[in-house]
Structures are given as structure tokens and as C-alpha cells.
Amino acid sequence: MALTRVEKRLRIKRRIRKNIKGSSGRPRLSVFRSNKQIYAQIIDDLSGKTLVSASSLKDEAAQKMNKVSQAQYVGKTIAEKAKSAGIEACVFDRNGYIYHGRVKALAEAAREGGLKI
């Protein structure tokens, strides 16, 4: 039986996460993309804690943008929050999604915001 789209993404995610680990020196920037919103978290895998998070869901300005603009906004927001928390570099976890479209826009906006990925 064929795998569903979600099952394929989860298999890819497991394959990626075997190699990507976030430490306190270089935490992991994880992206989750739903049909309407986009979410980003910076996670320290050694302690198992989320250090910084941002999403397009809770921001009224982001609600009026298209999806790619929302992703860019969240990328800039997460970069600003990371800078204020003292995080300068992180490892990018695309979470099984293709590095294209909204995921790519978020990563590039985070880089423009001063985060080293």
C-alpha cells in the first residue's frame, strides 16, 4: 500500500534527525508548516527545551500577508528573538519539508536577520 504524504514526510524527518542535533552552542531551528500558518522554534536538544519560538498565528500583521510573506516575517522575528537571547548560530531543521517556497523564505529571512545557519 502506498504511503500518504504525511507518512512520507515523517520518514524523511526521521532520516534528517539522525544527523542533526542541536546543542547549547548551536541549537536547532525547527520549522513546522501547516496549510495556513508557519511556526519556527529554536531548540536545545541536550536539555530538551525550546529557547525561542515565533509563529504567524499570533501576529495580526502576519495574518494579512500571503504565505511566503508570512514565512519571511516569522524568519525575521525568530532572528530578532534569537539575537536578544544571545543565540548567534543554529542548525536548520527543515522537518521533512522540501527546502523550497515558504521554508526557504523563512531560512533566508533568518539569515538576513543576522542568524548564522
N, C-alpha and C positions, 0 to 999 in steps of 0.2 A: 504494500500500500504506500502511496506517495506521502511525503511529509508535507505538513501545512507550512505556510510562510513563517509563522511564529516558531515552529519547531526547527526549521532551517536556521533561523536567526539565533536561536538558543544554542544550537550545535556550534555555529561559528563563534558565538560568545564564549563558550567553554574552551574552544581551541585558542582563542586570543588570550583569555585569562590565565592559561597555563604559563604564558611567558611574561605577562605584565603584572608587576607587583608595585604597589605604592608604598613608599617609606616615609619617615618623618622628614627626611631631606628633600625627597622628590615624591610628593603624594600623587595620587591618580585622579585625573579629571575624567569623570564618567558622564556620558551623555545618554539621556533617555528621550526618545522621540515618540510622541503619540500622534494621532491624526490631526489634532488641533493645537497642541501645545508642545513645548520643548523644555527640558529640565537639564540642569548641569549640577554636579556635585564634585567637590574636591575631597577625597577620602584618603585617610592614613590607614593602610591595610594592616600595619603591625599592631596598632592599638584598636582597630576596628571602629574608628569614629569618623563622622563627617565633619570636616573642618569648616567648609564654606559651601553654601548652596545658592542657586538662583534659578528662577523659572519665569516663563512668560505668563503663567496662570494668575499670579497675584498682582501683576502690574497693569494698571489701567491704560498706560501709554502703549504697552505692548499689545493689548487686545485690539487696538485699531490698526495695527500693521498687518502686512501679509506675512506668510510663514517664514520666508527667508529673512525678512527684516526683523522678525521676532527673534530668530536664531542669532543674528548679529547683535541685537540688543542684549540678549542673555549672555553672549560671549564677552561683550564689553563690561557688563555688570559683574560677571564672575571674576574677570581680571581685576577690576577695581577692588572687590571684596578680598581677593587673594592678596593683593598688594597691601591692603590695610591690616591683614592678618599676618603679614611677614612672609608670605609664600611667593617666591620668585620663579621657580621652575616646577614643572609637573610632567607626568607621563600621561599621554592622551589615550583614553579607552573609548573606542567608538561603539562598544557594547554590541557588536554583531551587525551594526548597520554599515552600509557602503559609505566610504568617505566621499560623499557627493552631496550636492544640494544643501540642505539645512545643517547637516553635521559638519560639512566643510566650512560653511559660513560661520558657524559658531567657533570652530577652531581658529580660523583666520582672524576673527574679531578679537578672540582672546589673545592671540599673538600681537595684534595691533595695540591692544590694551597694555602690553608690557609683560605678558606672561610667556615664559620660555617653555615651549612644548617640544 
